[in-house]
Amino acid sequence: MSIDQHVEQPGDLTWFKSSHSGTNGGDCVEMAAGAGAVYVRDSKAAADGPVLRVGRDEWAVFVTHAAR
């Protein structure tokens, strides 16, 4: 498995907030799909915080297990 943490964020991504995130500024996770990877970040630190880059295959496995 290859998971990289980056501080610099790709500029051409469209970010989506988790449907499980509240609207009152609590714990929010955002994700964006890139050409070869999925990116995850904390929305509270979106502008300058780290970004987790996960391969698409690894993301699919994660989502499958999380749905259970």
N, CA, C and O atoms as a Tripos MOL2 file, in Angstrom:
@<TRIPOS>MOLECULE
protein
  272   271    68     0     0
PROTEIN
NO_CHARGES

@<TRIPOS>ATOM
      1 N           0.8470   -1.1690    0.0000 N.3       1 MET1
      2 CA          0.0000    0.0000    0.0000 C.3       1 MET1
      3 C           0.8900    1.2280    0.0000 C.2       1 MET1
      4 O           1.9290    1.2560    0.6590 O.2       1 MET1
      5 N           0.4780    2.2300   -0.7370 N.am      2 SER2
      6 CA          1.2420    3.4650   -0.8030 C.3       2 SER2
      7 C           0.3640    4.6250   -0.3590 C.2       2 SER2
      8 O          -0.6260    4.9510   -1.0140 O.2       2 SER2
      9 N           0.7260    5.2360    0.7370 N.am      3 ILE3
     10 CA         -0.0020    6.3970    1.2460 C.3       3 ILE3
     11 C           1.0220    7.4780    1.5310 C.2       3 ILE3
     12 O           1.9750    7.2550    2.2780 O.2       3 ILE3
     13 N           0.8300    8.6460    0.9400 N.am      4 ASP4
     14 CA          1.7580    9.7570    1.1070 C.3       4 ASP4
     15 C           1.0360   10.9280    1.7490 C.2       4 ASP4
     16 O          -0.1370   11.1700    1.4630 O.2       4 ASP4
     17 N           1.7290   11.6550    2.6170 N.am      5 GLN5
     18 CA          1.1850   12.8660    3.2100 C.3       5 GLN5
     19 C           1.8890   14.0500    2.5820 C.2       5 GLN5
     20 O           3.1180   14.0850    2.5130 O.2       5 GLN5
     21 N           1.1130   15.0200    2.1240 N.am      6 HIS6
     22 CA          1.6630   16.1920    1.4530 C.3       6 HIS6
     23 C           1.1130   17.4560    2.0970 C.2       6 HIS6
     24 O          -0.0490   17.4970    2.5040 O.2       6 HIS6
     25 N           1.9290   18.4650    2.1880 N.am      7 VAL7
     26 CA          1.4510   19.7660    2.6470 C.3       7 VAL7
     27 C           0.9840   20.5760    1.4500 C.2       7 VAL7
     28 O           0.0040   21.3170    1.5410 O.2       7 VAL7
     29 N           1.6710   20.4420    0.3450 N.am      8 GLU8
     30 CA          1.2880   21.1530   -0.8730 C.3       8 GLU8
     31 C           0.1410   20.3990   -1.5440 C.2       8 GLU8
     32 O           0.2120   19.1860   -1.7410 O.2       8 GLU8
     33 N          -0.9180   21.1360   -1.8910 N.am      9 GLN9
     34 CA         -2.0910   20.5120   -2.4680 C.3       9 GLN9
     35 C          -2.1570   20.7730   -3.9610 C.2       9 GLN9
     36 O          -1.8870   21.8880   -4.4070 O.2       9 GLN9
     37 N          -2.5150   19.7490   -4.7480 N.am     10 PRO10
     38 CA         -2.7100   19.9860   -6.1790 C.3      10 PRO10
     39 C          -3.8100   21.0170   -6.3770 C.2      10 PRO10
     40 O          -4.8440   20.9490   -5.7130 O.2      10 PRO10
     41 N          -3.6080   21.9620   -7.2720 N.am     11 GLY11
     42 CA         -4.5500   23.0610   -7.4460 C.3      11 GLY11
     43 C          -5.7620   22.7630   -8.2850 C.2      11 GLY11
     44 O          -6.7210   23.5350   -8.2570 O.2      11 GLY11
     45 N          -5.7650   21.6780   -9.0300 N.am     12 ASP12
     46 CA         -6.8700   21.4170   -9.9420 C.3      12 ASP12
     47 C          -7.8910   20.4230   -9.3980 C.2      12 ASP12
     48 O          -8.6340   19.8250  -10.1760 O.2      12 ASP12
     49 N          -7.9440   20.2340   -8.0880 N.am     13 LEU13
     50 CA         -8.8710   19.2840   -7.4930 C.3      13 LEU13
     51 C         -10.1580   19.9670   -7.0490 C.2      13 LEU13
     52 O         -10.1510   21.1300   -6.6470 O.2      13 LEU13
     53 N         -11.2610   19.2290   -7.1280 N.am     14 THR14
     54 CA        -12.5420   19.6880   -6.5960 C.3      14 THR14
     55 C         -12.8090   18.8940   -5.3320 C.2      14 THR14
     56 O         -12.9210   17.6690   -5.3680 O.2      14 THR14
     57 N         -12.9110   19.5940   -4.2200 N.am     15 TRP15
     58 CA        -13.0470   18.9570   -2.9130 C.3      15 TRP15
     59 C         -14.5100   18.8080   -2.5280 C.2      15 TRP15
     60 O         -15.3360   19.6710   -2.8230 O.2      15 TRP15
     61 N         -14.8200   17.6900   -1.8600 N.am     16 PHE16
     62 CA        -16.1730   17.3950   -1.3900 C.3      16 PHE16
     63 C         -16.1100   17.0790    0.0910 C.2      16 PHE16
     64 O         -15.2370   16.3410    0.5470 O.2      16 PHE16
     65 N         -17.0550   17.6510    0.8420 N.am     17 LYS17
     66 CA        -17.1110   17.3790    2.2810 C.3      17 LYS17
     67 C         -17.8990   16.0890    2.5030 C.2      17 LYS17
     68 O         -18.8610   15.8120    1.7870 O.2      17 LYS17
     69 N         -17.4920   15.3130    3.4850 N.am     18 SER18
     70 CA        -18.1800   14.0770    3.8270 C.3      18 SER18
     71 C         -19.6390   14.3550    4.1460 C.2      18 SER18
     72 O         -19.9630   15.3500    4.7950 O.2      18 SER18
     73 N         -20.5180   13.4670    3.6870 N.am     19 SER19
     74 CA        -21.9420   13.6250    3.9870 C.3      19 SER19
     75 C         -22.2210   13.4030    5.4770 C.2      19 SER19
     76 O         -23.3020   13.7400    5.9600 O.2      19 SER19
     77 N         -21.2620   12.8440    6.2000 N.am     20 HIS20
     78 CA        -21.4100   12.6270    7.6390 C.3      20 HIS20
     79 C         -20.8830   13.8010    8.4600 C.2      20 HIS20
     80 O         -20.9700   13.7790    9.6880 O.2      20 HIS20
     81 N         -20.3480   14.8090    7.8120 N.am     21 SER21
     82 CA        -19.8310   15.9800    8.5110 C.3      21 SER21
     83 C         -20.9860   16.8970    8.8810 C.2      21 SER21
     84 O         -21.9250   17.0770    8.1060 O.2      21 SER21
     85 N         -20.9080   17.4630   10.0530 N.am     22 GLY22
     86 CA        -21.9420   18.3770   10.5060 C.3      22 GLY22
     87 C         -21.8110   19.7400    9.8500 C.2      22 GLY22
     88 O         -20.8250   20.0200    9.1690 O.2      22 GLY22
     89 N         -22.8120   20.5860   10.0600 N.am     23 THR23
     90 CA        -22.8020   21.9310    9.4800 C.3      23 THR23
     91 C         -22.3250   22.9780   10.4720 C.2      23 THR23
     92 O         -22.2200   24.1510   10.1130 O.2      23 THR23
     93 N         -22.0320   22.5890   11.7160 N.am     24 ASN24
     94 CA        -21.6300   23.5730   12.7060 C.3      24 ASN24
     95 C         -20.1230   23.5920   12.9430 C.2      24 ASN24
     96 O         -19.6840   23.8700   14.0580 O.2      24 ASN24
     97 N         -19.3310   23.3040   11.9270 N.am     25 GLY25
     98 CA        -17.8950   23.4830   12.0100 C.3      25 GLY25
     99 C         -17.1470   22.4520   12.8330 C.2      25 GLY25
    100 O         -16.0400   22.7200   13.2980 O.2      25 GLY25
    101 N         -17.7250   21.2930   13.0200 N.am     26 GLY26
    102 CA        -17.0710   20.2530   13.8140 C.3      26 GLY26
    103 C         -16.0270   19.5010   13.0190 C.2      26 GLY26
    104 O         -15.3100   20.0770   12.2010 O.2      26 GLY26
    105 N         -15.9520   18.2250   13.2670 N.am     27 ASP27
    106 CA        -14.9850   17.3650   12.5920 C.3      27 ASP27
    107 C         -15.4430   17.0970   11.1610 C.2      27 ASP27
    108 O         -16.4420   16.4130   10.9400 O.2      27 ASP27
    109 N         -14.7190   17.6320   10.2060 N.am     28 CYS28
    110 CA        -15.1000   17.4910    8.8050 C.3      28 CYS28
    111 C         -13.9420   16.9130    7.9930 C.2      28 CYS28
    112 O         -12.7880   17.3070    8.1620 O.2      28 CYS28
    113 N         -14.2670   15.9940    7.1320 N.am     29 VAL29
    114 CA        -13.2900   15.3900    6.2420 C.3      29 VAL29
    115 C         -13.7060   15.7370    4.8180 C.2      29 VAL29
    116 O         -14.8800   15.6430    4.4590 O.2      29 VAL29
    117 N         -12.7280   16.1370    4.0160 N.am     30 GLU30
    118 CA        -12.9860   16.4150    2.6110 C.3      30 GLU30
    119 C         -12.1450   15.4780    1.7620 C.2      30 GLU30
    120 O         -11.0530   15.0730    2.1610 O.2      30 GLU30
    121 N         -12.6590   15.1390    0.5930 N.am     31 MET31
    122 CA        -11.9010   14.3020   -0.3240 C.3      31 MET31
    123 C         -12.0390   14.8570   -1.7290 C.2      31 MET31
    124 O         -12.9940   15.5580   -2.0650 O.2      31 MET31
    125 N         -11.0390   14.5110   -2.5390 N.am     32 ALA32
    126 CA        -11.0340   14.8920   -3.9490 C.3      32 ALA32
    127 C         -10.4210   13.7490   -4.7350 C.2      32 ALA32
    128 O          -9.4720   13.1100   -4.2790 O.2      32 ALA32
    129 N         -10.9640   13.4940   -5.9140 N.am     33 ALA33
    130 CA        -10.4340   12.4280   -6.7630 C.3      33 ALA33
    131 C          -9.5390   13.0320   -7.8280 C.2      33 ALA33
    132 O          -9.9590   13.9180   -8.5730 O.2      33 ALA33
    133 N          -8.3170   12.5580   -7.9000 N.am     34 GLY34
    134 CA         -7.3750   12.9830   -8.9250 C.3      34 GLY34
    135 C          -7.2270   11.8890   -9.9700 C.2      34 GLY34
    136 O          -7.9230   10.8750   -9.9150 O.2      34 GLY34
    137 N          -6.3370   12.0880  -10.9060 N.am     35 ALA35
    138 CA         -6.1500   11.1420  -11.9980 C.3      35 ALA35
    139 C          -5.7360    9.7640  -11.5110 C.2      35 ALA35
    140 O          -6.2660    8.7650  -11.9980 O.2      35 ALA35
    141 N          -4.8110    9.6770  -10.5700 N.am     36 GLY36
    142 CA         -4.3370    8.3810  -10.1200 C.3      36 GLY36
    143 C          -4.4690    8.1460   -8.6470 C.2      36 GLY36
    144 O          -3.9860    7.1380   -8.1310 O.2      36 GLY36
    145 N          -5.1270    9.0760   -7.9420 N.am     37 ALA37
    146 CA         -5.1920    8.9700   -6.4920 C.3      37 ALA37
    147 C          -6.4210    9.6900   -5.9510 C.2      37 ALA37
    148 O          -7.0740   10.4670   -6.6480 O.2      37 ALA37
    149 N          -6.7100    9.4060   -4.6890 N.am     38 VAL38
    150 CA         -7.7560   10.1050   -3.9560 C.3      38 VAL38
    151 C          -7.0510   10.8880   -2.8580 C.2      38 VAL38
    152 O          -6.1270   10.3780   -2.2240 O.2      38 VAL38
    153 N          -7.4780   12.1130   -2.6340 N.am     39 TYR39
    154 CA         -6.8590   12.9940   -1.6460 C.3      39 TYR39
    155 C          -7.8470   13.2450   -0.5140 C.2      39 TYR39
    156 O          -9.0380   13.4400   -0.7550 O.2      39 TYR39
    157 N          -7.3520   13.2390    0.7160 N.am     40 VAL40
    158 CA         -8.1850   13.4290    1.9000 C.3      40 VAL40
    159 C          -7.5370   14.5100    2.7580 C.2      40 VAL40
    160 O          -6.3180   14.5380    2.9250 O.2      40 VAL40
    161 N          -8.3660   15.3960    3.2970 N.am     41 ARG41
    162 CA         -7.8390   16.4530    4.1730 C.3      41 ARG41
    163 C          -8.8720   16.8120    5.2330 C.2      41 ARG41
    164 O         -10.0510   16.4820    5.1100 O.2      41 ARG41
    165 N          -8.4110   17.4870    6.2630 N.am     42 ASP42
    166 CA         -9.2500   18.0210    7.3250 C.3      42 ASP42
    167 C          -9.7350   19.3890    6.8640 C.2      42 ASP42
    168 O          -8.9220   20.2660    6.5730 O.2      42 ASP42
    169 N         -11.0330   19.5790    6.7930 N.am     43 SER43
    170 CA        -11.5480   20.8430    6.2600 C.3      43 SER43
    171 C         -11.2140   22.0450    7.1410 C.2      43 SER43
    172 O         -11.1870   23.1750    6.6530 O.2      43 SER43
    173 N         -10.9600   21.8200    8.4210 N.am     44 LYS44
    174 CA        -10.6030   22.9350    9.3110 C.3      44 LYS44
    175 C          -9.2170   23.4810    8.9980 C.2      44 LYS44
    176 O          -8.9190   24.6330    9.3150 O.2      44 LYS44
    177 N          -8.3660   22.6640    8.3790 N.am     45 ALA45
    178 CA         -7.0040   23.0810    8.0320 C.3      45 ALA45
    179 C          -6.7980   22.9820    6.5240 C.2      45 ALA45
    180 O          -5.6850   22.7320    6.0610 O.2      45 ALA45
    181 N          -7.8660   23.1780    5.7630 N.am     46 ALA46
    182 CA         -7.8310   22.9380    4.3190 C.3      46 ALA46
    183 C          -6.8250   23.8130    3.5790 C.2      46 ALA46
    184 O          -6.1550   23.3430    2.6590 O.2      46 ALA46
    185 N          -6.7160   25.0500    3.9630 N.am     47 ALA47
    186 CA         -5.8620   25.9720    3.2020 C.3      47 ALA47
    187 C          -4.3730   25.6600    3.3330 C.2      47 ALA47
    188 O          -3.6270   25.7790    2.3610 O.2      47 ALA47
    189 N          -3.9400   25.2660    4.5230 N.am     48 ASP48
    190 CA         -2.5090   25.0660    4.7190 C.3      48 ASP48
    191 C          -2.1640   23.7570    5.4220 C.2      48 ASP48
    192 O          -1.0090   23.5380    5.7860 O.2      48 ASP48
    193 N          -3.1340   22.9000    5.6120 N.am     49 GLY49
    194 CA         -2.9000   21.6450    6.3140 C.3      49 GLY49
    195 C          -2.4240   20.5380    5.3900 C.2      49 GLY49
    196 O          -2.4040   20.6970    4.1690 O.2      49 GLY49
    197 N          -2.0450   19.4260    5.9780 N.am     50 PRO50
    198 CA         -1.5590   18.2950    5.1790 C.3      50 PRO50
    199 C          -2.6860   17.6170    4.4100 C.2      50 PRO50
    200 O          -3.8600   17.7240    4.7650 O.2      50 PRO50
    201 N          -2.3050   16.9300    3.3670 N.am     51 VAL51
    202 CA         -3.2310   16.1750    2.5250 C.3      51 VAL51
    203 C          -2.7230   14.7470    2.4560 C.2      51 VAL51
    204 O          -1.5340   14.5150    2.2360 O.2      51 VAL51
    205 N          -3.6170   13.7930    2.6430 N.am     52 LEU52
    206 CA         -3.2670   12.3910    2.5340 C.3      52 LEU52
    207 C          -3.6120   11.9220    1.1190 C.2      52 LEU52
    208 O          -4.7570   12.0460    0.6850 O.2      52 LEU52
    209 N          -2.6300   11.3860    0.4050 N.am     53 ARG53
    210 CA         -2.8560   10.8780   -0.9510 C.3      53 ARG53
    211 C          -2.8830    9.3560   -0.8920 C.2      53 ARG53
    212 O          -1.9420    8.7210   -0.4180 O.2      53 ARG53
    213 N          -3.9900    8.7780   -1.3880 N.am     54 VAL54
    214 CA         -4.1910    7.3390   -1.3470 C.3      54 VAL54
    215 C          -4.4440    6.8570   -2.7700 C.2      54 VAL54
    216 O          -5.1930    7.4890   -3.5150 O.2      54 VAL54
    217 N          -3.8290    5.7500   -3.1510 N.am     55 GLY55
    218 CA         -4.0760    5.1750   -4.4700 C.3      55 GLY55
    219 C          -5.5390    4.8040   -4.6400 C.2      55 GLY55
    220 O          -6.2230    4.4990   -3.6640 O.2      55 GLY55
    221 N          -6.0190    4.8280   -5.8730 N.am     56 ARG56
    222 CA         -7.4320    4.5320   -6.1250 C.3      56 ARG56
    223 C          -7.8100    3.1220   -5.6810 C.2      56 ARG56
    224 O          -8.8990    2.9300   -5.1410 O.2      56 ARG56
    225 N          -6.9580    2.1500   -5.8880 N.am     57 ASP57
    226 CA         -7.2660    0.7760   -5.4690 C.3      57 ASP57
    227 C          -7.3690    0.6780   -3.9540 C.2      57 ASP57
    228 O          -8.2770    0.0340   -3.4280 O.2      57 ASP57
    229 N          -6.4450    1.3130   -3.2610 N.am     58 GLU58
    230 CA         -6.4730    1.3130   -1.7990 C.3      58 GLU58
    231 C          -7.7160    2.0280   -1.2750 C.2      58 GLU58
    232 O          -8.3090    1.6010   -0.2840 O.2      58 GLU58
    233 N          -8.1100    3.1180   -1.9390 N.am     59 TRP59
    234 CA         -9.3110    3.8520   -1.5360 C.3      59 TRP59
    235 C         -10.5460    2.9730   -1.6980 C.2      59 TRP59
    236 O         -11.4170    2.9680   -0.8280 O.2      59 TRP59
    237 N         -10.6330    2.2320   -2.7930 N.am     60 ALA60
    238 CA        -11.7740    1.3500   -3.0250 C.3      60 ALA60
    239 C         -11.8740    0.2910   -1.9250 C.2      60 ALA60
    240 O         -12.9720   -0.0240   -1.4650 O.2      60 ALA60
    241 N         -10.7410   -0.2550   -1.5060 N.am     61 VAL61
    242 CA        -10.7390   -1.2340   -0.4200 C.3      61 VAL61
    243 C         -11.2020   -0.5760    0.8750 C.2      61 VAL61
    244 O         -12.0100   -1.1480    1.6060 O.2      61 VAL61
    245 N         -10.6990    0.6180    1.1620 N.am     62 PHE62
    246 CA        -11.1080    1.3470    2.3690 C.3      62 PHE62
    247 C         -12.6070    1.6000    2.3900 C.2      62 PHE62
    248 O         -13.2610    1.3500    3.4030 O.2      62 PHE62
    249 N         -13.1580    2.0920    1.2920 N.am     63 VAL63
    250 CA        -14.5850    2.4070    1.2280 C.3      63 VAL63
    251 C         -15.4210    1.1420    1.4020 C.2      63 VAL63
    252 O         -16.4510    1.1720    2.0750 O.2      63 VAL63
    253 N         -14.9940    0.0420    0.8090 N.am     64 THR64
    254 CA        -15.7100   -1.2270    0.9560 C.3      64 THR64
    255 C         -15.7790   -1.6490    2.4230 C.2      64 THR64
    256 O         -16.8350   -2.0440    2.9150 O.2      64 THR64
    257 N         -14.6380   -1.5600    3.1150 N.am     65 HIS65
    258 CA        -14.6000   -1.9470    4.5230 C.3      65 HIS65
    259 C         -15.3610   -0.9520    5.4050 C.2      65 HIS65
    260 O         -16.0200   -1.3550    6.3630 O.2      65 HIS65
    261 N         -15.2750    0.3210    5.0920 N.am     66 ALA66
    262 CA        -15.9710    1.3340    5.8870 C.3      66 ALA66
    263 C         -17.4890    1.2000    5.7500 C.2      66 ALA66
    264 O         -18.2230    1.4870    6.6960 O.2      66 ALA66
    265 N         -17.9580    0.7710    4.5900 N.am     67 ALA67
    266 CA        -19.3950    0.6130    4.3630 C.3      67 ALA67
    267 C         -19.9860   -0.5290    5.1730 C.2      67 ALA67
    268 O         -21.1870   -0.5560    5.4420 O.2      67 ALA67
    269 N         -19.1430   -1.4630    5.5550 N.am     68 ARG68
    270 CA        -19.6360   -2.6090    6.3510 C.3      68 ARG68
    271 C         -19.8750   -2.1500    7.7390 C.2      68 ARG68
    272 O         -20.2900   -2.9390    8.5870 O.2      68 ARG68
@<TRIPOS>BOND
     1     1     2 1
     2     2     3 1
     3     3     4 2
     4     3     5 am
     5     5     6 1
     6     6     7 1
     7     7     8 2
     8     7     9 am
     9     9    10 1
    10    10    11 1
    11    11    12 2
    12    11    13 am
    13    13    14 1
    14    14    15 1
    15    15    16 2
    16    15    17 am
    17    17    18 1
    18    18    19 1
    19    19    20 2
    20    19    21 am
    21    21    22 1
    22    22    23 1
    23    23    24 2
    24    23    25 am
    25    25    26 1
    26    26    27 1
    27    27    28 2
    28    27    29 am
    29    29    30 1
    30    30    31 1
    31    31    32 2
    32    31    33 am
    33    33    34 1
    34    34    35 1
    35    35    36 2
    36    35    37 am
    37    37    38 1
    38    38    39 1
    39    39    40 2
    40    39    41 am
    41    41    42 1
    42    42    43 1
    43    43    44 2
    44    43    45 am
    45    45    46 1
    46    46    47 1
    47    47    48 2
    48    47    49 am
    49    49    50 1
    50    50    51 1
    51    51    52 2
    52    51    53 am
    53    53    54 1
    54    54    55 1
    55    55    56 2
    56    55    57 am
    57    57    58 1
    58    58    59 1
    59    59    60 2
    60    59    61 am
    61    61    62 1
    62    62    63 1
    63    63    64 2
    64    63    65 am
    65    65    66 1
    66    66    67 1
    67    67    68 2
    68    67    69 am
    69    69    70 1
    70    70    71 1
    71    71    72 2
    72    71    73 am
    73    73    74 1
    74    74    75 1
    75    75    76 2
    76    75    77 am
    77    77    78 1
    78    78    79 1
    79    79    80 2
    80    79    81 am
    81    81    82 1
    82    82    83 1
    83    83    84 2
    84    83    85 am
    85    85    86 1
    86    86    87 1
    87    87    88 2
    88    87    89 am
    89    89    90 1
    90    90    91 1
    91    91    92 2
    92    91    93 am
    93    93    94 1
    94    94    95 1
    95    95    96 2
    96    95    97 am
    97    97    98 1
    98    98    99 1
    99    99   100 2
   100    99   101 am
   101   101   102 1
   102   102   103 1
   103   103   104 2
   104   103   105 am
   105   105   106 1
   106   106   107 1
   107   107   108 2
   108   107   109 am
   109   109   110 1
   110   110   111 1
   111   111   112 2
   112   111   113 am
   113   113   114 1
   114   114   115 1
   115   115   116 2
   116   115   117 am
   117   117   118 1
   118   118   119 1
   119   119   120 2
   120   119   121 am
   121   121   122 1
   122   122   123 1
   123   123   124 2
   124   123   125 am
   125   125   126 1
   126   126   127 1
   127   127   128 2
   128   127   129 am
   129   129   130 1
   130   130   131 1
   131   131   132 2
   132   131   133 am
   133   133   134 1
   134   134   135 1
   135   135   136 2
   136   135   137 am
   137   137   138 1
   138   138   139 1
   139   139   140 2
   140   139   141 am
   141   141   142 1
   142   142   143 1
   143   143   144 2
   144   143   145 am
   145   145   146 1
   146   146   147 1
   147   147   148 2
   148   147   149 am
   149   149   150 1
   150   150   151 1
   151   151   152 2
   152   151   153 am
   153   153   154 1
   154   154   155 1
   155   155   156 2
   156   155   157 am
   157   157   158 1
   158   158   159 1
   159   159   160 2
   160   159   161 am
   161   161   162 1
   162   162   163 1
   163   163   164 2
   164   163   165 am
   165   165   166 1
   166   166   167 1
   167   167   168 2
   168   167   169 am
   169   169   170 1
   170   170   171 1
   171   171   172 2
   172   171   173 am
   173   173   174 1
   174   174   175 1
   175   175   176 2
   176   175   177 am
   177   177   178 1
   178   178   179 1
   179   179   180 2
   180   179   181 am
   181   181   182 1
   182   182   183 1
   183   183   184 2
   184   183   185 am
   185   185   186 1
   186   186   187 1
   187   187   188 2
   188   187   189 am
   189   189   190 1
   190   190   191 1
   191   191   192 2
   192   191   193 am
   193   193   194 1
   194   194   195 1
   195   195   196 2
   196   195   197 am
   197   197   198 1
   198   198   199 1
   199   199   200 2
   200   199   201 am
   201   201   202 1
   202   202   203 1
   203   203   204 2
   204   203   205 am
   205   205   206 1
   206   206   207 1
   207   207   208 2
   208   207   209 am
   209   209   210 1
   210   210   211 1
   211   211   212 2
   212   211   213 am
   213   213   214 1
   214   214   215 1
   215   215   216 2
   216   215   217 am
   217   217   218 1
   218   218   219 1
   219   219   220 2
   220   219   221 am
   221   221   222 1
   222   222   223 1
   223   223   224 2
   224   223   225 am
   225   225   226 1
   226   226   227 1
   227   227   228 2
   228   227   229 am
   229   229   230 1
   230   230   231 1
   231   231   232 2
   232   231   233 am
   233   233   234 1
   234   234   235 1
   235   235   236 2
   236   235   237 am
   237   237   238 1
   238   238   239 1
   239   239   240 2
   240   239   241 am
   241   241   242 1
   242   242   243 1
   243   243   244 2
   244   243   245 am
   245   245   246 1
   246   246   247 1
   247   247   248 2
   248   247   249 am
   249   249   250 1
   250   250   251 1
   251   251   252 2
   252   251   253 am
   253   253   254 1
   254   254   255 1
   255   255   256 2
   256   255   257 am
   257   257   258 1
   258   258   259 1
   259   259   260 2
   260   259   261 am
   261   261   262 1
   262   262   263 1
   263   263   264 2
   264   263   265 am
   265   265   266 1
   266   266   267 1
   267   267   268 2
   268   267   269 am
   269   269   270 1
   270   270   271 1
   271   271   272 2
@<TRIPOS>SUBSTRUCTURE
     1 MET1         2 RESIDUE 1 A MET
     2 SER2         6 RESIDUE 1 A SER
     3 ILE3        10 RESIDUE 1 A ILE
     4 ASP4        14 RESIDUE 1 A ASP
     5 GLN5        18 RESIDUE 1 A GLN
     6 HIS6        22 RESIDUE 1 A HIS
     7 VAL7        26 RESIDUE 1 A VAL
     8 GLU8        30 RESIDUE 1 A GLU
     9 GLN9        34 RESIDUE 1 A GLN
    10 PRO10       38 RESIDUE 1 A PRO
    11 GLY11       42 RESIDUE 1 A GLY
    12 ASP12       46 RESIDUE 1 A ASP
    13 LEU13       50 RESIDUE 1 A LEU
    14 THR14       54 RESIDUE 1 A THR
    15 TRP15       58 RESIDUE 1 A TRP
    16 PHE16       62 RESIDUE 1 A PHE
    17 LYS17       66 RESIDUE 1 A LYS
    18 SER18       70 RESIDUE 1 A SER
    19 SER19       74 RESIDUE 1 A SER
    20 HIS20       78 RESIDUE 1 A HIS
    21 SER21       82 RESIDUE 1 A SER
    22 GLY22       86 RESIDUE 1 A GLY
    23 THR23       90 RESIDUE 1 A THR
    24 ASN24       94 RESIDUE 1 A ASN
    25 GLY25       98 RESIDUE 1 A GLY
    26 GLY26      102 RESIDUE 1 A GLY
    27 ASP27      106 RESIDUE 1 A ASP
    28 CYS28      110 RESIDUE 1 A CYS
    29 VAL29      114 RESIDUE 1 A VAL
    30 GLU30      118 RESIDUE 1 A GLU
    31 MET31      122 RESIDUE 1 A MET
    32 ALA32      126 RESIDUE 1 A ALA
    33 ALA33      130 RESIDUE 1 A ALA
    34 GLY34      134 RESIDUE 1 A GLY
    35 ALA35      138 RESIDUE 1 A ALA
    36 GLY36      142 RESIDUE 1 A GLY
    37 ALA37      146 RESIDUE 1 A ALA
    38 VAL38      150 RESIDUE 1 A VAL
    39 TYR39      154 RESIDUE 1 A TYR
    40 VAL40      158 RESIDUE 1 A VAL
    41 ARG41      162 RESIDUE 1 A ARG
    42 ASP42      166 RESIDUE 1 A ASP
    43 SER43      170 RESIDUE 1 A SER
    44 LYS44      174 RESIDUE 1 A LYS
    45 ALA45      178 RESIDUE 1 A ALA
    46 ALA46      182 RESIDUE 1 A ALA
    47 ALA47      186 RESIDUE 1 A ALA
    48 ASP48      190 RESIDUE 1 A ASP
    49 GLY49      194 RESIDUE 1 A GLY
    50 PRO50      198 RESIDUE 1 A PRO
    51 VAL51      202 RESIDUE 1 A VAL
    52 LEU52      206 RESIDUE 1 A LEU
    53 ARG53      210 RESIDUE 1 A ARG
    54 VAL54      214 RESIDUE 1 A VAL
    55 GLY55      218 RESIDUE 1 A GLY
    56 ARG56      222 RESIDUE 1 A ARG
    57 ASP57      226 RESIDUE 1 A ASP
    58 GLU58      230 RESIDUE 1 A GLU
    59 TRP59      234 RESIDUE 1 A TRP
    60 ALA60      238 RESIDUE 1 A ALA
    61 VAL61      242 RESIDUE 1 A VAL
    62 PHE62      246 RESIDUE 1 A PHE
    63 VAL63      250 RESIDUE 1 A VAL
    64 THR64      254 RESIDUE 1 A THR
    65 HIS65      258 RESIDUE 1 A HIS
    66 ALA66      262 RESIDUE 1 A ALA
    67 ALA67      266 RESIDUE 1 A ALA
    68 ARG68      270 RESIDUE 1 A ARG
